[in-house]
Amino acid sequence: MTTIENSRPFAEEFYHEADLRVVQLVPGDARNILDLDARNGRIAEILKHLVPSRKIFGVARTKIPPEAAKRFDRNFILDIENAPPAIEPQSIDCIIADDFFAHSPDPLAALNALRPLLRWGGHLIASFSNAQHWRFFDSLLHGDLRGRSYNTHNIPPTSHAHTENLFAVSDIVKLFLDAGYLPRIADRREITAPNGWLSALAPTIQRMRLAPAVFEQRTRTLDYFMDARPIENWPTQTEDTPPVSVGVCTNDPETLRANLLASPCLQSDKHEILTIEGASSAAEGLNEAIAQARNEIVVLAHQDVYLPAGWVARVFEQYARLSATAKATNAPIGVMGVYGVSATPDGVRRLGRVVDRGVLLDESGALPASADSLDELALIIPKSSPLQLEPSLGWHLYGTDICLAAKRAGLQSVVIDAPCYHNTKSGYSVPPEFEESKAVLREKWPEYAFIPTVCDS
């Protein structure tokens, strides 16, 4: 049943069941396209109309109706999770997965099967109904998920009575990273909550220490539209990866379990996880972790950081490249990070590739690259490095301080190419303690008139 209230904003976004928001995300120069939902071929019809020279392949789990089949250049009847289509590797410019992963029996297997088909720089365009939309909260409270159909757009025939796989933004980001893709939120379809809905949840938001502005944006998002690109040469064989030691200061066991401890690359018993509770500063806890660590590489991570499958193998690959260069230049590696900045004659240059609060930070420039400051979300220190964290900085700017200490000692500070996810609850504003740490940093390093940092300069 269509309700006038909700159909009006979205009716013009659909053409014969084809979501035009998905269509508009397909790059104009994409010529070889794979559509994972060949039920009606309407998206293929539109894309062919826009660029007739395109070749579009359709995939369906069961027989494709004749009217739909003729809109494709070639069709495949298969389960993508078990048998990828017989298409030349790295020959596809764009893969379309419109509401596909909600109904996939194994979304990760599907993404892993698809990645070899995409050329480097290719795009996977996917849509997801958002399980964090305010309608879902209402449905949970009413105890009637099927009857209320929280993810229904109320625009026949695109409505779904039930979604097999539920996704919120963190689930989406983790899924893509685990499969070796860089995910970007390219668009959102939104329905704002009724007046008073957010204020009624204020005590819950405060108790869970959520950033109200971030929560409001996520709960008004009905659908996410993702544009994901394959990460070049992302490791797939990781069984022989050496062990690492991971140090983390924690004050929120639930956040720790949902993120760092849930990281697929850390599930082997060979890795060492050192959790520090009750530390008075980052230095107190993380220096202790460095001292206790028994492996060659020590990762100092925030409790809300998620390290995807293949991440540890990627770190060792990058470290091996850097170590070979370090021998030639006689400048050992002091500290590595996944995101940072460097000072150049043209200004501060940002380095690295991470997803932060659902936002992809994909800076231009080749990696690894020398840095003057590193983000503290994940610092990687060789066990042989003499560097230590500065206690007087409290919980801020120790990534900048350790880079300055490395420079003084003739060691390298480097941003490596090892994408991960910073799934923080906080917003983008810095706390008052940050300014206190900044004053300490300036006092400690008076010889520098300008100290670039990730959050401030």
C-alpha positions in Angstrom: 0.0 0.0 0.0 1.4 3.4 -1.0 1.2 6.3 1.5 1.1 9.7 -0.1 3.2 11.2 2.6 6.3 9.1 1.8 5.9 8.3 -1.9 6.0 11.9 -3.1 9.7 12.7 -2.2 11.0 9.5 -3.9 8.6 8.7 -6.8 10.7 10.7 -9.3 13.8 8.8 -8.3 12.6 5.5 -9.8 12.0 4.5 -13.4 10.3 1.1 -13.9 11.8 -0.2 -10.6 15.2 1.1 -11.6 16.7 3.3 -8.8 18.0 6.4 -10.6 20.3 7.2 -7.7 22.1 4.0 -8.5 22.2 4.8 -12.2 23.7 8.2 -11.7 26.6 6.8 -9.7 27.8 4.7 -12.6 30.8 6.5 -14.1 30.2 8.0 -17.5 33.3 6.3 -19.0 32.3 2.8 -17.8 32.0 0.6 -20.9 32.0 -3.0 -19.5 29.3 -3.2 -16.7 28.2 -6.2 -14.6 24.6 -6.0 -13.1 24.1 -8.4 -10.2 20.3 -8.1 -10.4 19.0 -9.0 -13.9 15.4 -9.4 -12.9 14.0 -6.8 -15.2 17.0 -5.2 -16.9 15.8 -1.7 -16.4 19.1 -0.3 -15.2 20.8 -1.9 -18.2 18.2 -0.3 -20.5 18.9 3.2 -19.1 22.7 2.8 -19.2 22.5 1.6 -22.8 20.3 4.5 -23.7 22.9 6.9 -22.2 25.9 5.2 -23.9 24.8 2.7 -26.6 28.4 1.3 -27.0 28.3 -0.2 -23.5 28.5 -3.9 -22.9 26.3 -4.9 -20.0 26.3 -8.4 -18.4 23.5 -9.6 -16.2 23.6 -12.0 -13.3 20.6 -13.8 -11.8 20.1 -16.8 -9.5 17.2 -18.1 -11.5 15.9 -17.8 -15.1 15.8 -14.2 -16.5 12.5 -13.2 -18.1 12.9 -12.9 -21.9 12.0 -9.2 -21.9 14.8 -8.5 -19.4 17.3 -10.9 -20.9 17.3 -9.0 -24.3 18.5 -5.8 -22.5 21.9 -7.4 -21.7 24.7 -8.4 -24.0 25.3 -11.6 -22.0 23.5 -13.3 -19.1 24.7 -15.6 -16.4 22.5 -17.8 -14.2 24.5 -18.6 -11.1 25.1 -17.9 -7.4 28.0 -15.4 -7.4 29.1 -16.5 -3.9 30.0 -20.0 -5.3 30.7 -19.6 -9.0 31.8 -16.2 -10.4 30.8 -15.6 -14.0 33.3 -16.5 -16.8 34.5 -13.0 -17.5 38.1 -12.0 -18.1 39.8 -10.8 -14.9 40.1 -7.0 -14.5 37.9 -6.4 -17.5 34.9 -4.9 -15.8 34.7 -1.1 -15.3 31.7 -1.1 -12.9 29.7 -3.6 -11.0 26.1 -2.7 -9.9 24.8 -4.3 -6.7 21.4 -2.6 -6.2 20.0 -4.1 -2.9 22.0 -7.3 -3.7 23.8 -7.8 -0.4 20.6 -7.8 1.7 19.6 -11.0 0.0 23.0 -12.7 -0.5 23.6 -15.8 1.6 27.3 -14.7 2.0 28.0 -11.1 1.2 31.7 -11.4 1.9 32.1 -14.4 -0.4 30.3 -12.5 -3.1 32.6 -9.4 -2.8 35.7 -11.7 -2.8 34.5 -13.4 -5.9 33.8 -10.1 -7.7 37.0 -8.2 -6.9 39.2 -10.1 -9.4 36.8 -9.0 -12.2 37.1 -5.3 -11.5 40.0 -3.4 -13.1 42.2 -1.3 -10.8 40.3 2.0 -10.5 37.0 0.3 -11.3 33.9 0.9 -9.2 31.4 -1.3 -7.4 28.1 0.6 -6.9 25.9 -0.8 -4.2 22.7 0.2 -2.3 21.9 -0.8 1.3 18.8 -0.2 3.4 19.9 1.3 6.7 19.1 -0.8 9.8 19.8 2.3 11.9 17.0 4.4 10.4 14.6 5.7 12.9 11.8 3.5 11.5 13.8 0.4 12.5 13.9 1.7 16.1 10.2 2.2 16.0 9.6 -1.2 14.6 11.8 -2.8 17.3 9.9 -0.9 20.0 6.6 -2.1 18.6 7.9 -5.7 18.3 6.7 -5.9 14.7 9.6 -5.9 12.2 7.8 -7.7 9.4 4.5 -6.0 9.8 5.9 -2.5 9.9 8.6 -3.3 7.3 11.1 -0.6 8.5 13.0 -0.6 5.3 10.0 -0.1 3.0 10.1 3.0 0.8 6.3 2.7 0.3 6.9 3.0 -3.5 5.6 -0.2 -5.1 7.1 -2.4 -6.4 10.5 -1.6 -4.8 9.3 -2.4 -1.2 10.6 -5.4 0.6 8.6 -7.2 3.3 11.8 -8.4 5.0 15.5 -7.9 4.6 17.6 -11.1 5.2 20.8 -9.3 6.1 20.7 -6.1 8.2 23.3 -3.4 7.6 24.1 -0.2 9.4 27.0 2.0 8.2 29.7 0.3 10.3 28.6 -3.2 9.0 28.9 -1.9 5.4 32.3 -0.3 5.9 33.7 -3.4 7.6 32.3 -5.7 4.9 33.9 -3.8 2.1 37.3 -3.5 3.9 37.4 -7.2 4.7 36.9 -7.9 1.0 39.7 -5.6 -0.1 37.7 -2.5 -1.2 37.8 1.1 -0.2 34.2 2.1 0.5 32.8 5.6 0.1 29.3 6.8 0.9 28.4 8.4 -2.4 24.8 9.3 -1.6 22.0 8.9 0.9 18.3 8.7 0.7 16.8 10.3 3.8 13.6 10.5 5.7 13.9 12.8 8.8 12.5 11.6 12.1 9.2 13.1 13.3 9.4 16.1 15.6 10.4 15.1 19.1 11.8 11.7 18.2 15.5 12.6 18.8 14.8 14.5 22.0 12.9 11.5 23.3 16.1 9.4 22.9 18.4 12.0 24.4 19.0 10.0 27.6 19.9 6.9 25.6 22.2 8.8 23.3 24.0 10.4 26.3 24.3 7.0 28.2 25.9 5.4 25.1 28.2 8.4 24.6 27.1 8.9 21.1 27.7 12.2 19.1 24.2 13.6 18.7 24.9 15.1 15.3 26.3 11.9 13.9 23.4 9.9 15.4 20.9 12.2 13.8 22.4 11.9 10.4 22.6 8.1 10.6 19.0 7.7 11.8 17.5 9.9 9.1 19.4 7.9 6.4 17.0 5.4 4.8 19.4 4.0 2.2 23.2 4.2 1.7 24.6 4.3 -1.8 28.2 3.1 -1.8 31.0 3.5 -4.4 33.7 1.0 -3.6 37.0 0.5 -5.4 39.3 -2.5 -5.1 42.5 -2.0 -3.1 45.4 -2.7 -5.4 47.4 -5.8 -4.5 45.5 -6.4 -1.2 46.7 -9.6 0.5 44.6 -12.7 0.0 46.9 -15.4 1.3 47.7 -14.5 4.9 48.3 -17.8 6.6 52.1 -17.3 6.8 52.0 -13.8 8.1 54.2 -13.3 11.2 52.6 -12.5 14.5 52.1 -9.0 15.9 51.6 -7.6 19.3 48.7 -5.2 19.8 48.6 -2.7 22.6 45.4 -0.9 23.5 44.2 1.3 26.4 40.5 0.6 27.0 37.7 2.1 29.1 34.8 0.7 27.1 34.7 -3.1 26.9 31.8 -3.2 24.5 33.5 -0.9 22.0 36.7 -2.9 22.3 34.8 -6.2 21.6 32.9 -4.7 18.6 36.0 -3.3 16.9 39.6 -4.0 17.7 39.0 -7.5 19.2 36.6 -8.3 16.3 39.3 -7.5 13.7 39.5 -10.6 11.4 43.3 -10.3 11.0 43.8 -10.7 14.8 41.8 -13.9 15.3 44.7 -16.2 15.1 46.1 -17.3 18.5 49.6 -16.4 17.3 49.0 -12.7 17.8 49.4 -11.1 21.2 46.7 -8.7 22.5 47.7 -6.5 25.4 44.8 -4.6 26.9 45.6 -1.9 29.4 42.9 -0.6 31.8 43.0 2.4 34.1 46.0 4.1 32.6 46.4 7.8 33.5 47.7 8.7 30.0 48.3 7.0 26.7 52.0 6.9 27.4 51.5 5.0 30.7 49.4 2.3 29.0 51.1 2.0 25.6 54.7 2.2 26.8 53.8 -0.7 29.1 52.5 -2.6 26.1 55.7 -1.9 24.1 57.7 -3.2 27.0 55.6 -6.4 27.4 55.4 -7.1 23.6 57.2 -10.2 22.4 56.8 -9.8 18.7 58.8 -7.8 16.1 55.9 -5.5 15.2 53.9 -3.7 17.9 50.6 -2.1 16.9 49.3 0.6 19.3 45.6 1.1 18.4 42.5 2.8 19.7 39.8 0.5 21.1 37.4 1.7 18.4 39.7 0.8 15.4 38.8 -2.2 13.2 41.6 -3.9 11.3 40.2 -5.8 8.3 41.2 -9.1 6.9 44.6 -8.9 5.3 45.7 -5.9 7.3 48.5 -7.5 9.3 49.9 -9.0 6.1 49.7 -5.6 4.4 51.7 -4.1 7.3 54.5 -6.6 7.0 54.6 -6.1 3.2 55.0 -2.4 3.6 57.5 -2.8 6.5 59.6 -5.1 4.3 59.7 -2.5 1.5 60.7 0.3 4.0 63.3 -1.9 5.7 65.0 -2.5 2.4 65.2 1.2 1.7 66.3 2.0 5.3 69.3 -0.2 4.9 70.4 1.7 1.8 69.9 5.1 3.4 71.0 4.1 7.0 67.8 5.6 8.4 66.0 2.9 10.4 62.2 2.9 10.8 61.2 4.6 14.0 57.4 4.6 13.7 54.7 3.9 11.1 51.1 5.0 10.9 48.1 4.6 8.6 47.3 8.4 8.4 49.3 11.5 8.9 50.6 14.8 7.6 53.8 16.3 6.3 54.9 19.9 6.0 55.7 21.0 2.5 56.6 24.4 0.9 53.1 24.5 -0.4 51.4 23.8 2.9 50.4 20.8 5.0 49.9 17.6 2.9 47.7 14.8 4.2 48.7 11.2 3.7 47.0 7.8 4.0 43.9 5.9 3.4 41.4 5.2 6.2 37.7 5.3 6.8 36.9 7.6 9.7 33.4 7.8 11.2 32.1 6.4 7.9 33.9 8.9 5.8 36.6 7.7 3.4 39.9 9.6 3.7 41.7 8.7 0.5 44.6 11.2 0.1 46.5 11.6 -3.1 50.1 10.6 -3.3 52.2 7.5 -3.3 52.6 5.4 -0.1 54.6 4.7 1.9 55.5 8.4 2.5 57.5 10.3 5.2 55.4 12.1 7.8 55.8 14.9 10.3 52.8 13.8 12.4 50.8 10.6 12.7 47.2 10.0 13.7 47.1 8.0 17.0 44.3 5.7 15.8 47.0 3.1 14.8 50.7 3.5 15.4 53.1 0.7 14.4 56.5 0.5 16.1 59.2 -2.0 15.5 60.2 -3.7 18.8 63.8 -2.5 18.1 62.8 1.1 18.0 63.9 3.2 21.0 60.9 5.5 20.8 58.6 6.0 23.7 55.4 8.0 24.2 55.4 11.3 26.2 53.4 11.0 29.5 52.8 14.8 29.8 50.7 14.9 26.7 47.9 12.8 28.3 45.7 11.4 25.5 46.4 13.7 22.6 49.2 14.5 20.1 51.5 11.7 21.1 51.6 10.8 17.4 53.1 14.2 16.6 55.5 14.0 19.5 56.8 10.6 18.6 57.5 11.8 15.0 59.5 14.7 16.4 61.4 12.4 18.7 62.1 10.1 15.7 63.5 13.0 13.7 65.8 13.9 16.5 67.1 10.4 16.7 67.7 10.0 13.0 64.7 7.6 12.5 62.0 7.6 9.9 58.3 8.3 10.6 56.2 6.9 7.7 52.6 6.6 6.6 52.0 3.2 5.1 49.2 2.0 2.8 47.2 -0.1 5.2 43.5 1.0 5.2 41.4 0.4 8.3 38.3 1.7 10.0 38.1 4.3 12.9 34.7 3.5 14.2 34.6 6.2 16.9 31.5 7.4 18.7 32.7 10.9 18.9 32.0 13.8 16.6 34.6 16.0 14.9 35.1 18.6 17.6 38.2 18.3 19.8 37.9 18.3 23.6 39.5 21.0 25.8 42.3 18.6 26.8 43.6 18.8 23.2 44.5 22.5 23.7 46.4 21.6 26.9 48.3 18.9 25.1 49.1 21.4 22.3 50.6 23.8 24.8 52.8 21.0 26.3 54.0 20.0 22.8 55.0 23.6 21.9 56.9 23.9 25.2 58.7 20.7 24.6 59.7 21.6 21.1 60.4 25.3 21.1 62.8 25.0 18.1 59.8 24.5 15.8 57.8 27.6 15.0 55.3 25.5 13.2 54.3 21.9 14.1 51.8 20.3 11.7 49.3 17.9 13.2 46.4 15.8 11.9 43.7 17.7 13.9 45.3 21.1 14.0 48.4 23.0 13.0 
